[in-house]
Amino acid sequence: MANAATILFEALSPMNLLLALLGVLGGTVIGALPGLSATMAIAVLVPFTFVMDPASGLIMLGAIYTGAIYGGAFAAILVNTPGTPSAIATTFDGYPMARRGDGDLAVTLATIASVFGGLVGAILLITLAPRLATLALAFQSTEYFWLAILGLTLIATLSQGNLVKGLMGGMFGLFLSMIGVAVIGGDMRFTGGMPSMLGGIDIIAALIGLYCIPVLIGMVATPDQHLDPGEARGFRLFEAIGISVRNWFNLIRSSLIGTLVGILPGAGGSIASLIAYSEARRASKNTANFGKGEPGGLLATESANNATVGGGFIPTLVLGIPGTPPDAVIMGALMVQGIRVGPSLFQSGDDTVYVFMTGLVIATLLMLPVGLIVGRYAFRFITNVPKAMLVPLIAFMTVIGSFAIHANPHDVLVMVVLGLVGWAAGLAGFGASPIVLGLVLGQIAEQGFMRAWMIGGARGDFMGQLLLNRPISWGIVALILLTMMLPLLRGRTARRLVAQDIVRDEVAATTRVDLAGLAGSVVFLGLAVVMLMQARGLSPMAAAFPYAIGGALAGLSALQILRSLRGHGGINAEGAGADGTVRGLVLAATMLGWALVFPHLGLFVTSLAACIILMLTGQFGRLTARRLAVYLACLLAMVVGFYLTLDRVLNVPLPQALLF
């Protein structure tokens, strides 16, 4: 291996610096747009790297990956829609900060945390990769099952005030993950006889719908601005640095959590950010502020999910086990370049991998200026654009993003339907985050559960295999129990306050029957019954997990029915503001009609017509002829621009339709 100076000199060459800068900028923009994932961008650009120097091509791919994970924070903060699943927890405090006029500060904090976490992950990748890779080997299928359950219990506890409703949302997400062909067994499950559902529900399409559609309905419900613009205060860099310095231990702890979780193949940034958020909340002196715009929560989630980038490359490079789809694509690019990943990689004498890892550090550093500049103008754009233009823009991006994933119109329909389900669930107090995370972690949980079931069944000791024989499982189960005890402890504190006449009036006002929660619980109970009945017709291998989830959902639903009758509805900040106004119903009908019609009439014509309807839906007050002309011209330019990008740049096959 060449010396460090030679590697650094090659990584800092003008061409590699330019490629890293372009990669970070492009990745940030892609990550901020729901549906346009890092995997898509890397897969499209991999063929172009074949004509580049191997190190240069890999640096650009790594920069795109890093930038895309960071870019997910923009949509999470400004639109309450995580651009990637790893940014789910960023919505908890990022969006409340933006709502109160601190969106510029939130973006700057997210940038600093992302850079810090990315540096920690990349440095540990360079220095300790072979040693840390052994940690991934210690985790077996049983641990992955309990890790998925830990993620669900964390988000059920943290995302809203009712643990039971949060767990029910997570069970519903697990049900959604089972739609299609069974992971083990191969049976067709819960498709409703529709061939289009055999492929299951795409995670990104579900994420876009469950988060975006309720936000859009809430936006047209009132004439108020989407976000409070506050006063123009620039980057607020020094203020953000001061907050970060005061949270230095939180940053270090969260970055280490992100790196360690990133080492586990398949775990990903969503679990890492939730664990880091939970730890930050537990250790903070301002626990009550979390979920209301606490900077410490934002720092924890963004440092953790960006640290998973470096952590994810550790099993990819050392063991040849890609932890995420982008890791798999980059590993393929390495192999095409003649670089064999595995234990011998770091002793092979090939400097390319070290140049690539150094380039990853450089790309992470470049996120600071890129993120500050892009974030500042993104926040000003979101706050200053009128709702009449913002609503069709976001709606159009949801359709384009969900369609571009697989060039499948069915994904658009799934996105809209799940969005309407999420909106209705939000009214009943069931947040979107547990549902999305249940869908994200569903396959991990089922694979771990079924492998433990098969191994334990062969040994005649299923519970021992699932719980008793694995010390690592003991630790994770202990964390799960501790997580579920936190709401009970907070409830005891609240009861003490009642005894002191501090919150007696507030509690009395919330003891009415929770009719919306009651209706939602009855629906979930019916779903559980259907799940259990249909599982009877499946093979034992395909039915085991549905039986377990259906039984858990039935028990939780029955418990919540009793709680709703007693007035324990819980607080759901995610569903706040989304009501059933006429404008909201018009928006919902327009989105549903758009998803049904565009495969037959064409994307361009239907998008333009739907955007005009949504523009009029989002317009409050008198609309002058001049302003109408400006709006129509902007909508036309937007639709044409994205249509040509899909058709000519990304080469996404558009549906064969009557029009265009």
MOMOBEL-V228838 format. One record per residue. N is the residue number from 1. SS is DSSP state (2 for helix, 1 for strand, 0 for the rest). OMEGA is omega in degrees with one decimal (none if undefined). BURIAL is I if it has 9 or more other C-alpha atoms within 8 Angstrom, else O. Layout:
((N SS OMEGA BURIAL) (N SS OMEGA BURIAL))
This chain:
((1 0 177.5 O) (2 0 -177.9 O) (3 0 -174.9 O) (4 2 -178.7 O) (5 2 179.8 O) (6 2 179.1 O) (7 2 179.9 I) (8 2 179.9 I) (9 2 -179.9 O) (10 2 -179.7 I) (11 2 -178.2 I) (12 0 177.9 I) (13 0 -177.6 O) (14 2 -179.1 O) (15 2 -179.7 O) (16 2 176.4 I) (17 2 179.2 I) (18 2 179.4 O) (19 2 178.1 I) (20 2 179.3 I) (21 2 179.3 I) (22 2 179.3 I) (23 2 178.9 I) (24 2 179.8 I) (25 2 179.5 I) (26 2 178.8 I) (27 2 179.0 I) (28 2 179.2 I) (29 2 -179.2 I) (30 2 -179.7 I) (31 2 -179.3 I) (32 2 -178.8 I) (33 0 -178.6 I) (34 0 177.7 I) (35 0 179.1 I) (36 0 -169.6 I) (37 0 175.9 I) (38 2 -179.9 I) (39 2 179.2 I) (40 2 -178.1 I) (41 2 -178.8 I) (42 2 -178.7 I) (43 2 179.2 I) (44 2 -173.8 O) (45 2 -179.0 I) (46 2 179.9 I) (47 2 179.5 O) (48 2 -178.9 O) (49 2 -178.1 I) (50 0 179.7 I) (51 0 178.4 O) (52 0 166.8 O) (53 0 -175.6 O) (54 2 -178.2 I) (55 2 -179.0 I) (56 2 179.7 I) (57 2 -179.5 I) (58 2 176.4 I) (59 2 179.9 I) (60 2 179.0 I) (61 2 177.7 I) (62 2 178.8 I) (63 2 177.4 I) (64 2 179.4 I) (65 2 180.0 I) (66 2 -179.0 I) (67 2 -178.1 I) (68 2 177.7 I) (69 2 178.1 I) (70 2 -176.0 I) (71 2 178.0 I) (72 2 -179.5 I) (73 2 -176.9 I) (74 2 179.3 I) (75 2 179.4 I) (76 2 -177.4 I) (77 2 -169.8 I) (78 2 -176.0 I) (79 0 -177.6 I) (80 0 179.9 I) (81 0 -179.7 I) (82 0 178.5 I) (83 0 176.8 I) (84 0 178.9 I) (85 2 -178.6 I) (86 2 -179.6 I) (87 2 -179.3 I) (88 0 -177.0 I) (89 0 178.0 I) (90 2 179.9 I) (91 2 -173.4 I) (92 2 -178.3 I) (93 2 -179.7 I) (94 2 -179.1 I) (95 2 174.3 I) (96 2 175.8 I) (97 2 179.6 I) (98 2 -179.4 I) (99 2 -178.4 I) (100 0 176.0 I) (101 0 179.7 I) (102 0 179.7 I) (103 2 178.6 I) (104 2 176.7 I) (105 2 -179.8 I) (106 2 179.2 I) (107 2 179.2 I) (108 2 176.8 I) (109 2 178.4 I) (110 2 179.0 I) (111 2 179.7 I) (112 2 -179.7 I) (113 2 179.9 I) (114 2 178.8 I) (115 2 -178.8 I) (116 2 -179.8 I) (117 2 178.0 I) (118 2 178.1 I) (119 2 179.2 I) (120 2 179.6 I) (121 2 -178.6 I) (122 2 179.9 I) (123 2 176.5 I) (124 2 175.0 I) (125 2 -177.7 I) (126 2 -169.9 I) (127 2 -170.5 O) (128 2 -173.4 O) (129 2 -176.9 I) (130 2 -178.2 I) (131 2 -179.0 O) (132 2 -178.8 I) (133 2 179.3 I) (134 2 177.8 O) (135 2 179.8 I) (136 2 -179.0 I) (137 2 -179.2 O) (138 2 -179.6 O) (139 0 177.1 I) (140 0 -172.9 O) (141 2 -179.1 I) (142 2 179.7 I) (143 2 178.9 I) (144 2 176.1 I) (145 2 -178.7 I) (146 2 177.2 I) (147 2 176.4 I) (148 2 178.1 I) (149 2 176.3 I) (150 2 178.3 I) (151 2 179.8 I) (152 2 -179.7 I) (153 2 177.9 I) (154 2 -176.4 I) (155 2 176.0 I) (156 2 -179.9 I) (157 2 -169.4 I) (158 2 -170.0 I) (159 0 -177.9 I) (160 0 -170.4 I) (161 0 -177.5 I) (162 0 -177.5 I) (163 2 -176.7 I) (164 2 178.3 I) (165 2 177.7 I) (166 2 178.0 I) (167 2 177.1 I) (168 2 175.8 I) (169 2 177.5 I) (170 2 177.2 I) (171 2 176.9 I) (172 2 175.9 I) (173 2 176.0 I) (174 2 175.6 I) (175 2 178.9 I) (176 2 -180.0 I) (177 2 -178.9 I) (178 2 -179.9 I) (179 0 -179.7 I) (180 1 -179.4 I) (181 1 -177.6 I) (182 0 179.5 I) (183 0 177.7 I) (184 0 -177.9 O) (185 0 175.1 O) (186 0 178.6 O) (187 0 172.0 I) (188 1 -173.6 I) (189 1 166.4 I) (190 0 -179.7 I) (191 0 -177.5 I) (192 0 -179.4 O) (193 0 -178.3 O) (194 0 178.8 O) (195 2 -178.4 O) (196 2 -178.7 O) (197 2 -178.6 I) (198 0 179.7 I) (199 0 179.7 O) (200 0 -179.4 I) (201 0 179.1 I) (202 0 -174.8 O) (203 2 -176.5 I) (204 2 177.8 I) (205 2 178.0 I) (206 2 179.4 I) (207 2 -179.9 I) (208 2 -177.2 I) (209 2 -175.2 I) (210 2 179.4 I) (211 2 -171.3 I) (212 2 -173.7 I) (213 2 176.3 I) (214 2 177.5 I) (215 2 180.0 I) (216 2 178.8 I) (217 2 176.5 I) (218 2 -179.1 I) (219 2 -177.6 I) (220 0 -178.7 I) (221 0 -177.7 I) (222 0 177.2 O) (223 0 -178.3 O) (224 0 176.7 O) (225 0 179.3 O) (226 0 178.7 I) (227 0 174.6 I) (228 0 -176.6 I) (229 0 -177.6 I) (230 0 176.0 O) (231 0 -179.2 O) (232 0 -177.2 O) (233 0 174.7 O) (234 0 -177.0 O) (235 0 -175.2 I) (236 0 -173.4 I) (237 2 -176.5 O) (238 2 175.8 O) (239 2 179.5 O) (240 2 178.0 I) (241 2 178.6 I) (242 2 178.1 O) (243 2 -179.3 I) (244 2 178.7 I) (245 2 178.2 O) (246 2 178.6 O) (247 0 -173.8 I) (248 2 -179.1 O) (249 2 176.1 O) (250 2 179.5 I) (251 2 -178.7 I) (252 2 -179.4 I) (253 2 -178.1 I) (254 2 179.1 I) (255 2 177.7 I) (256 2 176.3 I) (257 2 179.8 I) (258 2 179.7 I) (259 2 -177.6 I) (260 2 177.9 I) (261 2 178.4 I) (262 2 178.8 I) (263 2 -176.6 I) (264 0 -178.0 I) (265 0 177.0 I) (266 0 -177.7 O) (267 0 171.4 I) (268 2 -174.9 I) (269 2 -178.3 I) (270 2 177.4 I) (271 2 -178.2 I) (272 2 -177.5 I) (273 2 178.8 I) (274 2 178.2 I) (275 2 179.6 I) (276 2 178.7 I) (277 2 179.7 I) (278 2 179.1 I) (279 2 178.8 O) (280 2 179.3 I) (281 2 -178.9 I) (282 2 -174.5 O) (283 2 -174.3 O) (284 0 172.3 O) (285 0 -178.5 O) (286 0 -175.7 O) (287 2 -177.0 I) (288 2 -178.0 O) (289 2 -178.9 O) (290 0 -174.5 I) (291 0 180.0 I) (292 0 -179.1 I) (293 0 179.9 I) (294 0 -179.2 I) (295 2 180.0 I) (296 2 177.2 I) (297 2 178.5 I) (298 2 178.9 I) (299 2 -178.1 I) (300 2 -175.2 I) (301 2 -175.5 I) (302 2 176.0 I) (303 2 -178.6 I) (304 2 -174.6 I) (305 2 175.7 I) (306 2 175.2 I) (307 2 179.3 I) (308 2 178.5 I) (309 2 177.7 I) (310 2 179.0 I) (311 2 -179.3 I) (312 2 178.5 I) (313 2 -177.8 I) (314 2 176.1 I) (315 2 179.5 I) (316 2 -175.6 I) (317 2 -173.7 I) (318 2 -175.2 I) (319 0 -175.5 I) (320 0 -179.9 I) (321 0 -179.4 O) (322 0 -177.9 I) (323 0 -177.7 I) (324 0 177.1 I) (325 2 175.9 O) (326 2 176.1 I) (327 2 -179.6 I) (328 2 179.5 I) (329 2 179.8 I) (330 2 176.2 I) (331 2 175.4 I) (332 2 177.4 O) (333 2 176.5 I) (334 2 -177.9 I) (335 2 176.7 I) (336 2 179.2 O) (337 0 177.7 O) (338 0 -179.2 O) (339 0 -178.6 O) (340 0 178.9 O) (341 0 -180.0 I) (342 0 -176.1 I) (343 0 -177.2 I) (344 0 -174.6 O) (345 2 -174.3 I) (346 2 174.7 O) (347 2 -174.4 O) (348 0 -178.3 O) (349 0 178.7 O) (350 0 -177.0 O) (351 0 -173.2 I) (352 2 -177.5 O) (353 2 178.7 O) (354 2 175.6 I) (355 2 177.9 I) (356 2 -179.0 I) (357 2 175.7 I) (358 2 176.2 I) (359 2 176.4 I) (360 2 176.1 I) (361 2 -179.5 I) (362 2 179.2 I) (363 2 178.1 I) (364 2 177.6 I) (365 2 -179.6 I) (366 2 177.2 I) (367 2 -176.5 I) (368 2 179.0 I) (369 2 -179.5 O) (370 2 -177.9 I) (371 2 -179.9 I) (372 2 -177.5 I) (373 2 -179.4 O) (374 2 -178.0 O) (375 2 -178.8 I) (376 2 -177.0 I) (377 2 176.7 O) (378 2 179.7 I) (379 2 179.6 I) (380 2 179.8 I) (381 2 -177.4 O) (382 2 -176.3 I) (383 2 -174.4 I) (384 2 180.0 O) (385 0 179.1 O) (386 0 179.5 O) (387 2 -179.6 I) (388 2 176.6 I) (389 2 -177.1 I) (390 2 -178.4 I) (391 2 178.3 I) (392 2 178.7 I) (393 2 -179.4 I) (394 2 179.6 I) (395 2 179.5 I) (396 2 178.9 I) (397 2 177.6 I) (398 2 -180.0 I) (399 2 180.0 I) (400 2 -177.2 I) (401 2 -179.3 I) (402 2 177.7 I) (403 2 -173.9 I) (404 2 -177.5 I) (405 0 -178.7 I) (406 0 -175.0 O) (407 0 -175.2 I) (408 0 178.9 I) (409 2 179.1 I) (410 2 179.1 O) (411 2 178.3 I) (412 2 179.1 I) (413 2 177.3 I) (414 2 179.6 I) (415 2 -177.8 I) (416 2 -178.6 I) (417 2 178.9 I) (418 2 175.8 I) (419 2 177.7 I) (420 2 175.2 I) (421 2 178.6 I) (422 2 177.9 I) (423 2 178.5 I) (424 2 178.5 O) (425 2 178.5 I) (426 2 177.4 I) (427 2 -179.6 I) (428 0 177.4 I) (429 0 178.0 I) (430 0 -175.4 I) (431 0 -178.8 I) (432 2 -172.3 I) (433 2 177.0 I) (434 2 -179.9 I) (435 2 -179.1 I) (436 2 -177.8 I) (437 2 174.9 I) (438 2 177.2 I) (439 2 -179.3 I) (440 2 -174.2 I) (441 2 -173.7 I) (442 2 -178.0 I) (443 2 177.2 I) (444 2 -178.6 I) (445 2 -177.5 I) (446 2 179.1 I) (447 2 178.6 I) (448 2 -179.4 I) (449 2 -175.2 I) (450 2 177.7 I) (451 2 175.2 I) (452 2 179.0 I) (453 2 -179.0 I) (454 2 -179.3 I) (455 2 178.9 I) (456 2 177.5 I) (457 2 178.3 I) (458 2 179.8 O) (459 2 -176.1 O) (460 0 -175.5 O) (461 0 -176.9 I) (462 2 -178.3 I) (463 2 176.6 O) (464 2 179.0 I) (465 2 -176.9 I) (466 2 -170.2 I) (467 2 -163.8 I) (468 2 -171.3 I) (469 0 -174.0 O) (470 0 -179.3 I) (471 2 179.0 O) (472 2 178.1 O) (473 2 178.9 I) (474 2 -178.3 I) (475 2 -179.0 O) (476 2 178.5 I) (477 2 177.2 I) (478 2 177.3 O) (479 2 178.6 I) (480 2 180.0 I) (481 2 178.2 O) (482 2 179.5 O) (483 2 -177.9 I) (484 2 177.9 I) (485 2 -176.5 O) (486 2 178.0 I) (487 2 178.6 I) (488 2 178.3 O) (489 2 177.7 O) (490 2 177.6 O) (491 2 177.4 O) (492 2 177.0 O) (493 2 179.4 O) (494 2 179.5 O) (495 2 176.6 O) (496 2 178.3 O) (497 2 177.4 I) (498 2 -179.6 I) (499 2 179.9 O) (500 0 179.0 O) (501 0 179.9 O) (502 0 -177.5 O) (503 0 -176.2 O) (504 2 -177.1 I) (505 2 -178.8 O) (506 2 179.4 O) (507 2 179.7 I) (508 2 -178.8 O) (509 2 -176.9 O) (510 0 -178.0 I) (511 0 175.4 I) (512 0 179.3 O) (513 0 178.8 I) (514 0 -174.2 I) (515 2 -179.7 O) (516 2 178.0 I) (517 2 177.8 I) (518 2 179.1 I) (519 2 178.6 I) (520 2 179.8 I) (521 2 177.4 I) (522 2 177.6 I) (523 2 179.6 O) (524 2 176.9 I) (525 2 176.2 I) (526 2 177.8 O) (527 2 179.5 O) (528 2 178.7 I) (529 2 177.9 I) (530 2 179.9 O) (531 2 -178.6 I) (532 2 179.7 I) (533 2 -179.5 O) (534 2 178.6 I) (535 2 179.6 I) (536 0 -179.7 O) (537 0 -178.8 O) (538 0 173.8 I) (539 0 -178.9 O) (540 2 -178.5 O) (541 2 -177.5 I) (542 2 -174.3 I) (543 2 -173.1 I) (544 2 -177.7 I) (545 2 175.1 I) (546 2 176.4 I) (547 2 -178.0 I) (548 2 -177.9 O) (549 2 178.5 I) (550 2 177.2 I) (551 2 179.1 I) (552 2 179.9 I) (553 2 178.4 I) (554 2 179.3 I) (555 2 179.5 O) (556 2 -179.9 I) (557 2 178.4 I) (558 2 178.4 I) (559 2 -178.4 I) (560 2 174.9 I) (561 2 177.4 I) (562 2 179.6 O) (563 2 -180.0 I) (564 2 177.5 I) (565 2 178.7 I) (566 0 177.1 I) (567 0 179.4 I) (568 0 -177.3 I) (569 0 -178.4 I) (570 0 -178.5 O) (571 0 177.6 O) (572 0 -179.0 I) (573 2 -177.5 O) (574 2 -178.4 O) (575 2 -176.2 I) (576 0 174.0 O) (577 0 179.7 O) (578 0 -178.4 I) (579 0 -174.7 I) (580 0 178.9 O) (581 0 179.5 O) (582 2 179.1 O) (583 2 178.6 I) (584 2 178.5 I) (585 2 175.6 I) (586 2 178.4 I) (587 2 -179.4 I) (588 2 179.9 I) (589 2 179.2 O) (590 2 179.8 I) (591 2 -179.8 I) (592 2 177.3 I) (593 2 177.6 O) (594 2 -178.3 I) (595 2 -178.5 I) (596 2 -169.3 O) (597 2 -168.6 I) (598 2 176.6 I) (599 2 -176.1 I) (600 2 -177.6 I) (601 2 179.9 I) (602 0 -176.2 I) (603 2 -173.6 I) (604 2 -174.5 I) (605 2 -178.1 I) (606 2 178.9 I) (607 2 179.2 I) (608 2 179.8 I) (609 2 -179.2 O) (610 2 179.6 I) (611 2 177.4 I) (612 2 178.0 I) (613 2 -179.1 I) (614 2 176.0 I) (615 2 177.9 I) (616 2 178.2 O) (617 2 -179.1 I) (618 2 -179.0 I) (619 0 175.2 I) (620 0 -178.6 O) (621 0 -175.6 O) (622 0 179.7 O) (623 0 -179.2 O) (624 0 -179.9 O) (625 2 -179.4 O) (626 2 179.8 O) (627 2 177.4 O) (628 2 179.1 I) (629 2 178.8 O) (630 2 179.8 O) (631 2 -178.7 I) (632 2 178.4 I) (633 2 179.1 O) (634 2 179.0 O) (635 2 178.6 I) (636 2 179.4 I) (637 2 -179.6 O) (638 2 -177.7 I) (639 2 178.9 I) (640 2 -178.2 I) (641 2 -178.8 O) (642 2 178.6 O) (643 2 179.6 I) (644 2 177.9 I) (645 2 178.0 I) (646 2 -171.4 I) (647 2 -171.4 I) (648 2 -175.8 O) (649 2 -178.8 O) (650 0 179.8 O) (651 0 176.5 O) (652 0 180.0 I) (653 0 180.0 O) (654 0 -177.8 O) (655 0 175.2 I) (656 0 -172.8 O) (657 0 -179.9 I) (658 0 -179.9 O) (659 0 -179.1 O) (660 0 none O))
